[in-house]
Amino acid sequence: MEIKKVVVSLCMGSACHQFGVYGVLPVLRGLLAESGYSDLVELKGAFCLGPCTEGIVINVGTVQITGINPQTLSRKFTKKILPAIIKQSEAANEPS
């Protein structure tokens, strides 16, 4: 059985660029690898995901997480991003 991956979209738009998205991307990749869940994720760059004034935006499937910057990424990964990945992966890969 093929495992369905969770799409994680990282905003790469101009506002997120100003907030430091290019510093967040390698750290996010590292956190995914360290967590052991990188095989469940398809990481994609995206143009504007919406709330430009609220920091860098990540969509984990249907869940939107805002307020990300290089200083908050580790905490947001543990509290919001990883739980959303796990929940959506479990839902997507439930036996029919």
Contacts in CASP RR format, 6 or more apart in sequence:
PFRMAT RR
TARGET T0000
AUTHOR 0000-0000-0000
METHOD contacts of the structure
MODEL  1
MEIKKVVVSLCMGSACHQFGVYGVLPVLRGLLAESGYSDLVELKGAFCLG
PCTEGIVINVGTVQITGINPQTLSRKFTKKILPAIIKQSEAANEPS
3 39 0 8 1.000
3 40 0 8 1.000
3 89 0 8 1.000
3 93 0 8 1.000
4 89 0 8 1.000
4 92 0 8 1.000
4 93 0 8 1.000
5 39 0 8 1.000
5 40 0 8 1.000
5 41 0 8 1.000
5 42 0 8 1.000
5 89 0 8 1.000
6 40 0 8 1.000
6 41 0 8 1.000
6 42 0 8 1.000
6 60 0 8 1.000
6 61 0 8 1.000
6 84 0 8 1.000
6 85 0 8 1.000
6 88 0 8 1.000
6 89 0 8 1.000
6 92 0 8 1.000
7 41 0 8 1.000
7 42 0 8 1.000
7 44 0 8 1.000
7 59 0 8 1.000
7 60 0 8 1.000
7 61 0 8 1.000
8 41 0 8 1.000
8 42 0 8 1.000
8 43 0 8 1.000
8 44 0 8 1.000
8 58 0 8 1.000
8 59 0 8 1.000
8 60 0 8 1.000
8 61 0 8 1.000
8 81 0 8 1.000
8 85 0 8 1.000
9 44 0 8 1.000
9 45 0 8 1.000
9 46 0 8 1.000
9 49 0 8 1.000
9 58 0 8 1.000
9 59 0 8 1.000
9 61 0 8 1.000
10 16 0 8 1.000
10 21 0 8 1.000
10 24 0 8 1.000
10 25 0 8 1.000
10 28 0 8 1.000
10 43 0 8 1.000
10 44 0 8 1.000
10 45 0 8 1.000
10 46 0 8 1.000
10 56 0 8 1.000
10 57 0 8 1.000
10 58 0 8 1.000
11 21 0 8 1.000
11 45 0 8 1.000
11 46 0 8 1.000
11 47 0 8 1.000
11 48 0 8 1.000
11 49 0 8 1.000
11 50 0 8 1.000
11 56 0 8 1.000
11 57 0 8 1.000
11 58 0 8 1.000
12 21 0 8 1.000
12 45 0 8 1.000
12 46 0 8 1.000
12 47 0 8 1.000
13 21 0 8 1.000
13 46 0 8 1.000
13 47 0 8 1.000
13 48 0 8 1.000
14 48 0 8 1.000
15 48 0 8 1.000
15 52 0 8 1.000
15 53 0 8 1.000
15 55 0 8 1.000
16 52 0 8 1.000
16 55 0 8 1.000
16 56 0 8 1.000
16 57 0 8 1.000
19 55 0 8 1.000
19 56 0 8 1.000
19 68 0 8 1.000
19 69 0 8 1.000
20 56 0 8 1.000
20 69 0 8 1.000
20 70 0 8 1.000
21 56 0 8 1.000
23 70 0 8 1.000
24 56 0 8 1.000
24 68 0 8 1.000
24 69 0 8 1.000
24 70 0 8 1.000
24 73 0 8 1.000
27 70 0 8 1.000
27 73 0 8 1.000
27 74 0 8 1.000
28 43 0 8 1.000
28 58 0 8 1.000
28 73 0 8 1.000
28 77 0 8 1.000
29 38 0 8 1.000
29 43 0 8 1.000
30 38 0 8 1.000
31 73 0 8 1.000
31 74 0 8 1.000
31 77 0 8 1.000
31 81 0 8 1.000
31 82 0 8 1.000
32 38 0 8 1.000
32 41 0 8 1.000
32 43 0 8 1.000
35 77 0 8 1.000
35 82 0 8 1.000
37 82 0 8 1.000
37 85 0 8 1.000
37 86 0 8 1.000
37 89 0 8 1.000
40 85 0 8 1.000
40 89 0 8 1.000
41 85 0 8 1.000
46 59 0 8 1.000
49 57 0 8 1.000
49 58 0 8 1.000
49 59 0 8 1.000
49 64 0 8 1.000
50 57 0 8 1.000
51 57 0 8 1.000
51 64 0 8 1.000
51 66 0 8 1.000
54 66 0 8 1.000
54 67 0 8 1.000
55 66 0 8 1.000
55 67 0 8 1.000
55 68 0 8 1.000
55 69 0 8 1.000
56 66 0 8 1.000
56 67 0 8 1.000
56 68 0 8 1.000
56 69 0 8 1.000
57 64 0 8 1.000
57 65 0 8 1.000
57 66 0 8 1.000
57 67 0 8 1.000
57 68 0 8 1.000
58 64 0 8 1.000
58 65 0 8 1.000
58 68 0 8 1.000
58 81 0 8 1.000
59 65 0 8 1.000
60 81 0 8 1.000
60 84 0 8 1.000
60 85 0 8 1.000
60 88 0 8 1.000
61 84 0 8 1.000
61 88 0 8 1.000
62 88 0 8 1.000
63 80 0 8 1.000
63 84 0 8 1.000
63 88 0 8 1.000
65 76 0 8 1.000
65 80 0 8 1.000
65 81 0 8 1.000
65 84 0 8 1.000
67 76 0 8 1.000
68 76 0 8 1.000
END
